[in-house]
């Protein structure tokens, strides 16, 4: 794991390390331009069969006024297991302090639905428009620093990982030392909150598309809401789920697995 790569990555994620010179600030005052931190797609596999694709884009929008800088994670998921089809989109915006600016979710198939989450009076409020169009608001007594980890959108786990690295890790003797990171999470599709714990386990070997690779292993434990709700209504009875994230030296997620399930997510 290279310190230079980590420094570059963390500066490009969640705007945690924006540092402009006085000249740059004068030049960029009043302007903002987004920079891509990561983009691509994940293949979603069940029992070894590809059943879906998540296309994602993660950008940061810096600003001379750091308080106005933010990052955006947008995703589209298309799912088709031969019995059930779904198309959903999500967009999350987070400030440089790690506080939620907004979250918007839309379903196109199998029916039109939408929901959003916004900060209000130091808590979060979810606005829901179900298929019957009977709108509903759900208040959540949660801090603005709550992490969104919605069902089906795997790239949001990468955003959480980067926030953990930016705030819970340090360089020591040419090695990355990380403590255990604990976060409050909200799963909007279930309208419930929970907890997530991350731990960097170190390098290990894993099969990626039939080829053995050495990647960094991160353990993600989630508790609280129904631990896994899938597009075709598969779920677990347990109230806890353990994910394993395999990441490269730039801390981009290459593969994810969910313990006790037949689901694998692999970067294309």
C-alpha positions in Angstrom: 0.0 0.0 0.0 1.6 3.2 -1.1 1.4 6.4 1.0 1.4 8.6 -2.1 -1.6 6.8 -3.6 -3.5 7.0 -0.3 -2.8 10.7 0.0 -4.0 11.3 -3.5 -7.1 9.2 -3.0 -8.1 10.7 0.3 -7.8 14.2 -1.1 -10.1 13.3 -3.9 -12.8 11.7 -1.6 -15.4 13.6 0.4 -13.4 16.8 0.0 -11.6 16.0 3.3 -8.2 17.3 2.2 -9.0 20.3 0.0 -6.1 22.7 0.3 -5.8 25.6 -2.2 -3.1 28.3 -2.2 -4.1 31.9 -1.9 -3.6 32.4 -5.6 -5.7 29.4 -6.4 -8.4 30.6 -4.0 -8.5 34.0 -5.8 -8.7 32.3 -9.2 -11.3 29.8 -8.2 -13.4 32.1 -6.1 -17.1 31.8 -7.0 -16.3 28.8 -9.2 -16.7 25.0 -8.7 -15.8 22.2 -10.9 -16.3 18.5 -10.2 -13.5 16.0 -10.3 -14.0 12.3 -10.7 -12.8 10.2 -7.7 -14.0 6.9 -9.2 -16.5 5.7 -11.8 -17.3 2.4 -13.5 -19.6 -0.5 -13.0 -20.1 -3.5 -10.8 -21.4 -6.9 -12.1 -23.9 -8.4 -9.6 -23.8 -12.2 -9.5 -26.1 -14.8 -7.8 -25.0 -18.4 -7.8 -22.4 -17.4 -10.3 -24.9 -16.0 -12.8 -24.8 -12.3 -13.6 -28.2 -10.8 -12.8 -27.5 -7.1 -12.7 -25.2 -4.2 -13.2 -24.6 -1.1 -11.1 -23.1 1.8 -13.0 -21.7 4.5 -10.6 -19.9 7.8 -10.6 -18.3 9.4 -7.5 -17.2 13.1 -7.8 -16.0 15.9 -5.6 -16.9 19.5 -6.1 -14.3 21.7 -4.3 -14.9 25.3 -3.3 -12.7 28.1 -2.1 -15.1 28.2 0.9 -14.4 24.7 2.2 -17.8 24.6 4.0 -19.5 24.6 0.6 -17.4 21.8 -0.8 -19.2 18.5 -1.3 -19.0 15.1 -2.9 -21.6 13.3 -5.0 -22.2 9.6 -5.5 -24.7 8.6 -8.2 -25.7 5.2 -9.3 -28.0 3.3 -11.6 -28.8 -0.4 -11.1 -30.4 -2.7 -13.6 -31.5 -6.1 -12.4 -32.9 -9.1 -14.3 -32.7 -12.6 -12.9 -35.1 -14.0 -15.6 -38.1 -13.7 -13.3 -37.9 -10.1 -12.0 -36.7 -6.9 -13.6 -35.9 -3.6 -11.8 -34.3 -0.3 -12.6 -33.4 2.1 -9.9 -31.2 5.2 -9.5 -29.7 7.0 -6.4 -27.8 10.1 -5.8 -26.1 11.1 -2.5 -24.4 14.4 -1.7 -22.1 14.7 1.3 -20.4 17.9 2.6 -16.7 18.2 3.4 -17.5 17.6 7.1 -19.2 14.3 6.2 -22.7 15.5 6.7 -25.5 14.6 4.4 -26.7 17.3 2.0 -29.3 15.2 0.2 -30.2 11.7 -0.9 -32.6 10.9 -3.8 -33.8 7.5 -4.9 -36.0 6.6 -7.9 -37.5 3.4 -9.2 -38.6 3.1 -12.8 -39.2 -0.7 -13.0 -41.2 -2.6 -11.9 -43.2 0.5 -10.9 -42.5 4.1 -10.3 -41.6 5.1 -6.8 -39.3 7.7 -5.2 -37.9 8.8 -1.9 -35.5 11.4 -0.6 -33.6 12.2 2.6 -32.7 15.7 3.7 -31.3 17.4 6.8 -33.9 19.4 8.8 -33.5 20.9 12.3 -30.4 18.8 13.1 -32.1 15.5 12.1 -32.9 13.7 8.9 -36.3 13.6 7.3 -37.3 11.0 4.6 -39.9 11.9 2.0 -41.5 8.9 0.5 -43.7 8.7 -2.7 -44.8 5.1 -3.1 -46.4 3.6 -6.2 -49.9 4.7 -5.0 -48.6 8.3 -4.8 -49.7 8.7 -1.2 -46.8 10.8 0.1 -45.4 10.2 3.5 -42.7 11.8 5.6 -40.6 9.8 8.1 -38.4 11.7 10.6 -35.2 10.0 11.8 -33.7 11.2 15.0 -30.2 10.8 13.6 -27.1 13.0 13.3 -26.4 14.7 10.0 -23.2 12.6 9.9 -25.3 9.5 9.4 -24.0 7.3 6.5 -26.5 6.3 3.8 -26.2 2.6 2.9 -29.2 1.8 0.9 -30.3 -1.6 -0.4 -28.9 -2.7 -3.7 -26.4 0.3 -4.2 -23.0 -1.3 -3.6 -20.9 1.8 -4.5 -22.2 3.4 -1.3 -20.0 0.9 0.6 -17.0 2.3 -1.2 -17.9 5.9 -0.1 -18.1 4.6 3.5 -14.8 2.8 3.1 -13.1 6.1 2.0 -14.6 8.0 4.9 -13.2 5.4 7.3 -9.8 5.6 5.7 -9.8 9.4 5.8 -10.8 9.6 9.5 -9.6 6.4 11.1 -6.2 5.6 9.6 -2.6 7.0 9.8 0.8 6.1 8.4 3.2 4.5 10.8 6.6 3.0 9.8 5.6 2.9 6.1 2.4 1.0 6.9 -1.2 2.0 7.1 -2.5 1.6 10.6 -6.3 1.7 11.1 -8.5 1.3 14.1 -12.0 -0.1 14.1 -14.4 2.4 12.5 -18.0 2.6 13.9 -20.7 4.5 12.0 -24.4 5.2 12.3 -26.2 4.2 9.1 -29.6 4.8 7.5 -31.2 2.3 5.0 -33.8 4.5 3.3 -35.5 1.6 1.4 -36.2 0.0 4.8 -36.8 3.4 6.6 -34.6 2.1 9.4 -31.2 3.0 10.9 -28.5 0.7 12.2 -24.7 0.5 12.8 -21.7 -0.3 10.6 -18.3 -1.4 11.8 -15.3 -1.4 9.5 -11.9 -3.0 10.0 -8.9 -3.1 7.6 -7.7 -6.7 7.8 -4.6 -6.4 5.6 -3.6 -8.1 2.3 -4.9 -11.4 1.2 -5.5 -13.5 -1.9 -8.8 -13.8 -3.7 -10.1 -15.1 -7.0 -11.3 -12.3 -9.4 -12.8 -13.5 -12.7 -10.8 -16.8 -12.5 -7.5 -15.1 -11.6 -5.9 -15.1 -8.2 -5.1 -11.5 -7.0 -3.6 -10.1 -3.9 -5.8 -7.3 -2.6 -6.5 -5.5 0.7 -9.3 -7.1 2.7 -11.8 -4.9 4.7 -14.5 -6.4 6.9 -17.8 -4.5 7.2 -20.3 -5.6 9.8 -23.8 -4.2 9.7 -26.4 -4.5 12.4 -29.8 -2.9 13.0 -32.3 -3.0 10.1 -33.2 -6.1 8.2 -29.6 -6.9 7.1 -30.2 -7.6 3.4 -33.2 -6.8 1.3 -32.8 -7.7 -2.3 -34.6 -6.7 -5.4 -36.3 -10.1 -5.8 -37.3 -10.2 -2.1 -34.6 -12.5 -0.9 -33.7 -11.8 2.7 -31.9 -13.2 5.7 -33.4 -13.9 9.1 -30.4 -12.6 10.9 -30.2 -9.0 12.1 -26.5 -8.9 11.3 -24.6 -9.1 8.1 -20.9 -9.4 7.4 -19.5 -8.0 4.1 -16.0 -8.5 2.9 -14.6 -5.8 0.6 -11.6 -6.5 -1.5 -9.8 -3.3 -2.5 -6.8 -2.4 -4.6 -3.9 -0.1 -3.7 -6.0 2.9 -4.6 -8.7 1.6 -2.2 -11.2 1.1 -5.0 -13.5 -1.8 -4.3 -12.8 -4.7 -6.7 -15.0 -7.4 -5.2 -17.6 -7.7 -2.4 -19.2 -10.7 -0.9 -22.0 -11.1 1.7 -21.6 -13.8 4.3 -24.3 -16.5 4.2 -25.6 -15.4 0.7 -25.0 -16.4 -2.9 -24.3 -12.8 -3.9 -21.0 -11.5 -5.3 -20.3 -8.1 -6.7 -17.3 -7.7 -9.0 -15.9 -4.6 -10.7 -16.1 -4.8 -14.5 
